[in-house]
């Protein structure tokens, strides 16, 4: 009981801080109190960045060479899932533009909330977004070379099993060392595999 009360007080403190900072409005707070997601607005998802897939890079080797040539580092974990056959078969044969949106876990599933992969993916679909194709993570890395230092973006995509059988998604980041293409291991619905409320997710907007 004390733990529950402590969690509730912590959430209330977060709400008050966000109201003071103007991060949420009184109207959004009202939706939250009705147990509704205050950030849901299917008609108002803003395009963060538009990327192109099907750019003529038609093999894993092409992507790796282009990414390395751009000065980006590729982790062994990312390289591992790039080598899977179903990633190769998903590469677009002709050009197509994808409109991308970025939102935090909190914005997707509710104020102050952490979330499992299943909850986040369900939330993305509920607010009008779609998961990205495999190729999009690599193209975003190539087409987003001005990424702010310290930023880390998780690519909302179907899970790819690595050579050890672990499920992974791509992650692009910029740390003190360099720009990176990495991957994050995930469990699709495990209660102990929780993403923090401030984790940033990239997904697709359909016009």
C-alpha positions in Angstrom: 0.0 0.0 0.0 2.8 2.4 0.9 4.5 1.7 -2.4 1.3 2.4 -4.4 0.8 5.6 -2.5 4.4 6.7 -3.2 3.9 6.0 -6.9 0.7 8.0 -7.0 2.3 11.0 -5.2 5.2 10.8 -7.6 2.9 11.0 -10.6 1.0 13.9 -9.1 4.3 15.7 -8.6 5.1 15.1 -12.2 1.7 16.4 -13.3 2.1 19.6 -11.2 5.5 20.3 -12.7 4.3 19.8 -16.2 1.4 22.1 -15.7 3.7 24.8 -14.4 6.1 24.3 -17.3 3.3 24.4 -19.8 4.1 21.0 -21.1 0.5 19.9 -20.6 -2.7 22.0 -20.6 -5.6 21.9 -18.1 -7.6 20.2 -20.9 -5.1 17.5 -21.2 -5.1 17.0 -17.4 -8.9 16.6 -17.6 -8.4 13.8 -20.1 -5.8 12.1 -18.0 -8.2 12.2 -15.0 -10.8 10.4 -17.1 -8.2 7.7 -17.8 -7.8 8.8 -21.4 -4.5 9.5 -23.1 -4.2 13.3 -23.2 -1.8 13.3 -26.1 -4.0 11.4 -28.6 -4.9 13.5 -31.6 -5.2 11.3 -34.7 -5.5 14.3 -37.0 -2.6 16.3 -35.5 0.5 14.1 -35.7 3.2 16.4 -36.9 5.8 15.3 -39.5 9.2 15.4 -37.8 11.2 14.3 -40.9 10.6 12.9 -44.3 13.0 10.2 -45.6 13.3 8.2 -48.8 13.6 4.5 -49.0 14.4 2.5 -52.2 17.3 4.7 -53.0 19.3 2.1 -54.9 21.0 0.6 -52.0 19.9 -3.0 -52.6 22.1 -5.1 -50.3 23.4 -5.2 -46.7 26.9 -4.5 -48.0 25.6 -1.3 -49.8 24.0 0.0 -46.7 27.1 -0.8 -44.5 29.4 0.9 -47.0 27.2 4.0 -47.2 26.8 4.3 -43.5 30.5 3.9 -42.7 31.4 6.3 -45.5 29.2 8.9 -43.8 31.3 8.6 -40.7 28.8 6.6 -38.7 29.8 3.7 -36.5 27.9 0.4 -36.7 27.7 -1.8 -33.6 28.2 -5.5 -33.9 24.6 -6.0 -32.6 23.2 -3.8 -35.4 25.4 -5.6 -38.0 24.1 -8.9 -36.7 20.4 -8.2 -37.4 21.3 -6.5 -40.8 22.6 -9.9 -41.9 19.2 -11.7 -41.3 17.6 -12.9 -44.5 14.2 -11.3 -43.9 15.9 -7.9 -43.5 17.5 -8.3 -46.9 14.2 -9.3 -48.5 12.4 -6.2 -47.1 14.6 -3.7 -49.0 12.5 -1.4 -51.3 13.0 -1.8 -55.0 11.7 1.6 -56.0 11.8 5.1 -54.3 9.2 6.0 -51.7 8.9 8.8 -49.2 8.0 8.1 -45.6 6.8 10.8 -43.2 8.2 10.2 -39.7 7.0 11.3 -36.3 8.9 11.2 -32.9 7.1 10.9 -29.6 8.2 9.7 -26.1 6.8 6.7 -24.4 4.8 9.1 -22.2 3.3 10.9 -25.1 2.3 7.6 -26.7 0.7 5.8 -23.7 0.0 8.5 -21.1 1.5 11.0 -18.6 4.2 9.7 -16.4 4.0 6.1 -17.7 6.7 3.7 -18.6 5.7 1.0 -21.0 6.4 -2.5 -22.5 7.0 -2.9 -26.2 3.5 -4.2 -26.7 1.9 -1.2 -24.9 4.0 1.3 -26.9 3.3 -0.4 -30.2 -0.4 -0.6 -29.5 -0.3 3.1 -28.5 1.4 4.1 -31.7 -1.3 2.5 -33.7 -4.0 4.1 -31.5 -2.7 7.6 -32.1 -2.6 7.1 -35.9 0.9 5.9 -36.5 2.4 2.8 -38.1 5.5 0.7 -37.5 8.4 1.4 -39.9 9.8 -1.1 -42.4 13.2 -2.5 -41.6 15.0 -0.4 -44.2 13.8 2.9 -42.7 16.1 2.7 -39.7 19.1 2.5 -41.9 17.9 5.3 -44.2 17.1 7.5 -41.3 20.7 7.0 -40.0 22.0 8.0 -43.4 19.7 11.0 -43.8 20.0 12.3 -40.3 23.6 13.2 -39.9 23.0 16.4 -37.9 21.6 14.5 -34.9 22.1 16.4 -31.7 24.6 15.0 -29.3 23.1 12.9 -26.6 20.0 12.1 -28.5 18.9 8.4 -28.9 16.0 7.3 -31.1 14.4 3.9 -31.0 13.0 2.7 -34.4 9.4 1.4 -34.0 9.6 -1.6 -36.3 8.8 -5.3 -36.4 11.2 -7.2 -34.3 14.2 -9.0 -35.9 15.8 -12.0 -34.2 19.6 -11.8 -34.0 21.9 -14.8 -34.3 21.3 -15.7 -30.7 17.5 -15.7 -31.0 17.0 -12.4 -29.2 14.5 -9.9 -30.6 15.9 -6.5 -31.6 15.1 -3.2 -33.2 17.4 -0.5 -34.6 18.5 2.4 -32.5 20.3 5.5 -33.8 22.2 7.8 -31.5 24.9 10.4 -31.1 27.1 10.0 -28.1 30.4 11.6 -27.0 32.3 9.4 -29.4 30.3 9.5 -32.7 27.1 9.0 -34.6 25.9 5.4 -34.2 23.7 2.7 -35.7 22.9 0.3 -32.9 20.2 -2.1 -31.9 18.2 -2.6 -28.7 17.1 -6.0 -27.4 13.4 -6.2 -26.5 10.8 -8.6 -25.2 7.5 -7.9 -26.9 5.3 -8.2 -23.9 7.4 -9.0 -20.8 6.4 -7.1 -17.7 10.1 -6.6 -16.7 11.1 -5.2 -20.1 9.9 -1.7 -19.6 10.9 1.4 -21.5 11.2 4.7 -19.6 8.7 7.5 -20.1 11.3 9.7 -21.8 12.4 7.2 -24.4 11.9 8.5 -27.9 10.3 6.4 -30.6 10.3 7.0 -34.4 7.3 5.8 -36.4 5.5 6.4 -39.6 2.6 8.7 -40.3 0.2 7.9 -43.1 -1.2 10.9 -44.9 
